[in-house]
Amino acid sequence: MDAASPDAAAQFSVRPVGRVRSPLKRREDAPRQGDEGAPEAWLDFAPEFARAAQELRANTDVLVLTWLDQARRDVLAVHPRGETDRPETGVFSTRSPDRPNPIGLHRVRIAEVAGLSLRVHDLEALDGTPVIDVKPVLGGPEER
């Protein structure tokens, strides 16, 4: 096997650190992007990750990584934004939820911290979506 080729047998274990709680129940109800009308939602962390979330604060932006559990994993190309008049494009050049590894990336604003839950703005993920990580948005070299 070529050193640049991905190892088809390699597998990774990712465990959820929490779940999304949202009024969005079906894919067709969700906006394409969070800033296109997503309702307020909550990130509920599992108790064993309380220490990991301790310094999160309201009025800050974070990147939320989710596992898009309702996505198709066999899709390699899509019409961007579902618009069939646009040329089919490889999913790595799009924000399509359907992709080989359906990892969602969402920049959200924390509105409130309530125990193990964060109320957030601009999250288009569906109710029950597994949260796999949360990372700060870095503003400058001093924060890296």
N, C-alpha and C positions, 0 to 999 in steps of 0.2 A: 504494500500500500504506500502511496506517495505521502511524504511527510506533511504536505499541504492539504491532503484530503481529510475530511472529518471521519473519525472512527465510527462507523455505523453501529458498532456494538456498545459504544460508550453510553452510559446512562448516568443521570444525575438525580439526586434526591432533593426535592424542594418541599418544605413543609409550610403551610400557612401560618402566619403570625396573628391573623385575625380575619374578619369578614366585613364586607360592605353591607350596611343597612341603608336601603334606599327605596323611595317610592317607585323606582323604575323596575318593573317586573319582567318585561319582554323586550327583546332586542329592537323591535320596531318602534318602541316608545322612547328609546334613548337617542339623544342628539348625536351627531357624528363626532363632535368634539365637546369637551366640557364647557367651553366658553360660548357654546351655541344654545344655551338654555337649559343646562343641567340643573335639576333641583338640588336643594341642600341634601346632604347625605351624611352618614356617620361611618367612621371606621371603628370597629369594636375589636380591641386587642384581646387575645387569649391571656388569662391571668399569668401564665409563666413568662410573658414578655413585658410585664409591668415595668421592670427596671429599664428595659430598652427604650421605652416610650417616655420616661420620666421627665426629660428636659424639653419635650415638645411644648410649644407655646402658641396661644392665639395670636392672630395677626401676622403669622409667618407663612411663607410658602414652602411646601415640601413636594418631593416627587414620590408618588405612590406607585409601586409595582404590583400588578395584580396578575393572577392566572385566569385568563378568559375562558372559563370552563365550559361555556356554551359555544365556543368557536370551533370551526372546522379546522382540522390539522392537515388535510390533504390539499389545500388550496395553495397554489404557487403564484397565480396571477389573477388580478381583478380589474374591473373598470373602476378607476378612482371615484370615491364617493357614491358608487353604485350607478353612475351616469353612463349608460351604454353608448352614448355618442362620443365618449372619450375613449382613447385607445387602451387596450388591455395592458396592464403594467405589472411587473413583478412585485410581489408583496413587500419585499425588502425596501422598495421605493415608495411605499404607501403607509398609511396608518390603519390599514385594514385589521380587524380583529381576527380574521381567518388567516392562519399562517402556520408553518410547521411547529413552532413553539409559541403558543398564544400568550405571550407576556404583554400585558397592558402597561403603558407608561402614562401617568396622569400628573400634571402639575396642578396642585390644589392649594387653596388658601385655608388655613386652619381658622375657624371662626370661634371655636370654643373647645376647651379641654374639660371633660367631665369624667373623672376617674380613669377608667381604661378605654374611654371612648373619645373620639375627636369628631366634632361637627365641622364639615368642610364644604366649601363652595367649589363649583366647577368639576365635579366628578360625574362622569357619564357611565360609570360601571353599574351593572345590574345588582339588584338585591341578592345577597348571598355570595357574591363573587369573592373568592379567596384573595386576601392581601398577602403578598409574599415578602414585601420589604417596604420601608419608608426611608427616604434619604433627604438631607437638607438641600435646598437650592443654594449654591454657593455664589456669593456676590463678588468676591475679589480674591486675589492671590493669597491674602492674609488668612482667608477662611479655608484654604485647601488643605 
